[in-house]
C-alpha cells in the first residue's frame, strides 16, 4: 500500500490539494473507482473522465488525478493536478507495482508487419533455451504455459505494469512484447524500461488514428528515441525507413537484413512448402516457416538472441523446430488436396507479401484463390489498394466483409471495388457474408490442388458488426467448408 504523496514524489505535478490518503488501487474506469482507489481522469477520444468525478466521489473514491481542477473540490478529497493524465498514470503505475520492467529482460518489437510472429517465436525460442518467459502480443498474453487473454496489441499502462509484476513474481527472466504505435502516442509504455527494441518494417496502416504517414513513422521512432544507453536497438536495414529509427536513440545500434550490408545477414537458399533454407551469418538453417517475410522474422529473432548472449549454434538448432504464430500463414489441408492459408494480412504490404510468397511456392498448375475484405471505421484509403492486389496476384478472388464495425459492409466493398479494372472484375466474386464467401471460394472457385488464401482476420475468433462481436473463426469456417466437400 502506498500514499498519494509517496506515489507522486518523483512524478511531475502542477499542484496537489487536500490531505494525503493511502492508495490500495489505481484506476481510470469510473465504474471501478471506490474507497481506497486513486482515480485518473483521462481525456479519451469518446469520453472525458473529468465528467465522472461526482460519480466516483459518490462511490467513495476521494483521491483524484486530473488535468483540470474542478471548481468545487470536496474537503475530504486529495486532488493531484498534472499536465498529462496518460503520462501520470503510466509513471504512477510503474511506481505502484515496483518498476517490474527493471527486473526483467524486456524486449519490445514495433513495425507494421511481423510483430506477432516475432514476439511469439522469441517467446518459444527462449523457453527452449531454458528461460522462463512472458509474452505480450495481439493474439494472447502468456506466462509460460498460462494464457491471459489479450484485448489490445499493447495493454494500457496500468494493466501492463500489473502484468509485468505478475511475470516477475512467477519467475520470468525474459519478456517479449509487441509495441504498437498507439501505445507510444498514448504513453502506455511510458515508465517501462526495455532492454532492447526491434524494428521490423513500416508501411501504410492506422492512418485513421495517426492521420499522416509521417506521424505514424514518428510514433514508431519515438519508441527508439526513449531507449536508455544500456539497451540495444535492432533495425531492419532493408526497410527504407529502418535507419531512421536509430537516428536519435541512445541505445547500442545493430542492423539485420537480407539485401544490404548489416551486422546480422541472411541469404535465402530455398523457399517452398516444406519451409525455408537460409544461410544465416554463415551458418545453415532449415526452418519450418515459409516466405521472405518470415526470413526477416527469423533473422530478427536470431539477431536478438545473439545480442542477449545466447549460443549461436544452439539458437539455430532451436529455430529449426519453431512453428508459425496462430493465424500467421497458417496452413490447412482439405479434400482433393486443396490447401487453405489463413493469414492476418490486413494491410496492402502484408497482403502483397503473402500473395507473392504463395506465387513463389505454388506449382505450375495450382491456382490462387483469395478471400479478402477491409475493416470498417479504419483507414479507408487502403481499400481499393487491397482489392487491386488481390486481383493482381490471384487467379480468382472474393471480396467480402472483415470487421465492418459501424460501417455499411456493402459501402466498404464499393470502395474496394473502385480499385479494380474491368479486367480485374472478371475474376471477382462479391459476397458480403464472410462465411458464404469462404465456402464459395473453397467449394466453387478452387479446384483440386489449388491454394485458397483467407486474409485479414487471422487469429481473431469474432466478427465485429455494429458494435457486437459475433463468434466467427476463419479456421473453423474453412474446416466446415472442407468437411462439406467429403
C-alpha positions, 0 to 999 in steps of 0.5 A, a space after each residue: 500500500 502506498 500514499 498519494 504523496 509517496 506515489 507522486 514524489 518523483 512524478 511531475 505535478 502542477 499542484 496537489 490539494 487536500 490531505 494525503 490518503 493511502 492508495 490500495 488501487 489505481 484506476 481510470 474506469 469510473 465504474 471501478 473507482 471506490 474507497 481506497 482507489 486513486 482515480 485518473 481522469 483521462 481525456 479519451 477520444 469518446 469520453 472525458 473522465 473529468 465528467 465522472 468525478 461526482 460519480 466516483 466521489 459518490 462511490 467513495 473514491 476521494 483521491 483524484 488525478 486530473 488535468 483540470 481542477 474542478 471548481 468545487 473540490 470536496 474537503 475530504 478529497 486529495 486532488 493531484 493536478 498534472 499536465 498529462 493524465 496518460 503520462 501520470 498514470 503510466 509513471 504512477 503505475 510503474 511506481 505502484 507495482 515496483 518498476 517490474 520492467 527493471 527486473 526483467 529482460 524486456 524486449 519490445 518489437 514495433 513495425 507494421 508487419 511481423 510483430 506477432 510472429 516475432 514476439 511469439 517465436 522469441 517467446 518459444 525460442 527462449 523457453 527452449 533455451 531454458 528461460 522462463 518467459 512472458 509474452 505480450 502480443 495481439 493474439 494472447 498474453 502468456 506466462 509460460 504455459 498460462 494464457 491471459 487473454 489479450 484485448 489490445 496489441 499493447 495493454 494500457 499502462 496500468 494493466 501492463 505494469 500489473 502484468 509485468 509484476 505478475 511475470 516477475 513474481 512467477 519467475 520470468 527472466 525474459 519478456 517479449 512484447 509487441 509495441 504498437 504505435 498507439 501505445 507510444 502516442 498514448 504513453 502506455 509504455 511510458 515508465 517501462 524500461 526495455 532492454 532492447 527494441 526491434 524494428 521490423 518494417 513500416 508501411 501504410 496502416 492506422 492512418 485513421 488514428 495517426 492521420 499522416 504517414 509521417 506521424 505514424 513513422 514518428 510514433 514508431 521512432 519515438 519508441 527508439 528515441 526513449 531507449 536508455 544507453 544500456 539497451 540495444 536497438 535492432 533495425 531492419 536495414 532493408 526497410 527504407 525507413 529502418 535507419 531512421 529509427 536509430 537516428 536519435 536513440 541512445 541505445 547500442 545500434 545493430 542492423 539485420 537484413 537480407 539485401 544490404 550490408 548489416 551486422 546480422 545477414 541472411 541469404 535465402 537458399 530455398 523457399 517452398 512448402 516444406 519451409 525455408 533454407 537460409 544461410 544465416 551469418 554463415 551458418 545453415 538453417 532449415 526452418 519450418 516457416 515459409 516466405 521472405 517475410 518470415 526470413 526477416 522474422 527469423 533473422 530478427 529473432 536470431 539477431 536478438 538472441 545473439 545480442 542477449 548472449 545466447 549460443 549461436 549454434 544452439 539458437 539455430 538448432 532451436 529455430 529449426 523446430 519453431 512453428 508459425 504464430 496462430 493465424 500467421 500463414 497458417 496452413 490447412 489441408 482439405 479434400 482433393 488436396 486443396 490447401 487453405 492459408 489463413 493469414 492476418 494480412 490486413 494491410 496492402 504490404 502484408 497482403 502483397 507479401 503473402 500473395 507473392 510468397 504463395 506465387 513463389 511456392 505454388 506449382 505450375 498448375 495450382 491456382 490462387 484463390 483469395 478471400 479478402 475484405 477491409 475493416 470498417 471505421 479504419 483507414 479507408 484509403 487502403 481499400 481499393 489498394 487491397 482489392 487491386 492486389 488481390 486481383 493482381 496476384 490471384 487467379 480468382 478472388 472474393 471480396 467480402 466483409 472483415 470487421 465492418 464495425 459501424 460501417 455499411 459492409 456493402 459501402 466498404 466493398 464499393 470502395 474496394 471495388 473502385 480499385 479494380 479494372 474491368 479486367 480485374 472484375 472478371 475474376 471477382 466474386 462479391 459476397 458480403 457474408 464472410 462465411 458464404 464467401 469462404 465456402 464459395 471460394 473453397 467449394 466453387 472457385 478452387 479446384 483440386 490442388 489449388 491454394 485458397 488464401 483467407 486474409 485479414 482476420 487471422 487469429 481473431 475468433 469474432 466478427 465485429 458488426 455494429 458494435 457486437 462481436 459475433 463468434 466467427 473463426 476463419 479456421 473453423 469456417 474453412 474446416 466446415 467448408 472442407 468437411 462439406 466437400 467429403 
